[in-house]
């Protein structure tokens, strides 16, 4: 297992995911639509990063995997799978800080806000 230093914001997000079986906007969504939603949310971050084409494409593959776990997992399973994705794609040479920002942005954009009575 690769040692990955998680940023404070990422640790907070993962703690929240573990504590809450919250609903994401991707629940009950087709896999292609889920991937498209994650790409739309995260594309501005990737565009602003000025990535070379090969790294940009690797991030697109990362987004595909991220969409899959966001669509199919919740709670502890989701937090575990996100950490594993971060380790995997860091081993592939992607910037861990950018990976974590992308995950946080995707999660923020997909969480269904709780309705207050």
N, C-alpha and C positions, 0 to 999 in steps of 0.2 A: 504494500500500500504506500502510495506517495504521500509525503508530508506536505500538506497544503495549509498555509496560514490563511484562515478565513478572516475577512474584515469584520469589524464590529457590527456593521449594518447587516451583513450576511448572517452572522451568528444570531442576531436578533430575529431576523426573518425566519430562520430555521427553527428557532425556539417557538415562535408563534405558530408555525406550521405543525409542529409536534403537539402543541397544546390544544389546537383547535381543529376539528374536523370540518373546516370551513368549505364552503362551496366556491368553486371557480366557474368562471363563465364558460369553460371548456367542457364541463360535465355534459354528457349526452350530445356531444357535437362530433360530427364526422371528422376523421383524422386529417383530411385535406384542409377542411375549414379551420381546424385547430392550429395546424401548422401556419396557415395564412394569417391567422390572428396574431400569433406570436411574432411572425416576421414583421407585420405592420407595426406592432408595438416597439420592436427592437431595432428596426432598420435605421432610424435616426441616430442611434448610438453608434452603430457600425459605420454609417456614412461619415459621421463626425470624427471617427477614429483614424481615418485615412489609411486603412489597411491595404496591403498589396492584394491583388486579385486572388492569389492562392490562399491567403489567410481569410479573406472575405468569404470564399467558398467553404472553407473549413468551418467558419462561424455559421454559415447557412446549414451545414450538416448538424452542427451542435444544436441549432434552433429546432431542427426537425426532431431530434431526440428529446429535447426539452419539452416540446409540445406534446410528445407522446406520454412522458411521465406526468406532466401537468394534467393531461386528459384522463389518465387511467389510475392515478394514485392519489392518496390523501394521507394526512397525518404523518405518523412515523415513517411509513413506506415512502412517501413523497420526499420527506426531508433526507432520508438515506439515499434515495436515488439521485437527488439533486447533488448531494456531496460526491457521490460516485461519478456523476457526469463531470463535475468540476475537476476532480482528480484525473479522469480519463483524458479530457481535452487539454489539461495542463501538460500532461505527459506528451501529448501530440504537439506541444510547442506553442499553444495559444496563451496569450497574456492572462494570467489568473485574475488580475484586477478588473480587466474588461469583461471576462467571463462572469465574474460575480456581479458587476453592474448590470449586465444583460439579464441575468437571472432575476435580480431584484426588480428591475424594470418590468419584466414579463409578469412576474408574480403580482406586483402592484397593479398592473393594468388588467389583470384577470380576476382579482378577488372581487367577489360580490359583496358590496357593503351591507352590513347588518341594518335591517330596518328597525328604526326606533319607534315604538308606539306613541 
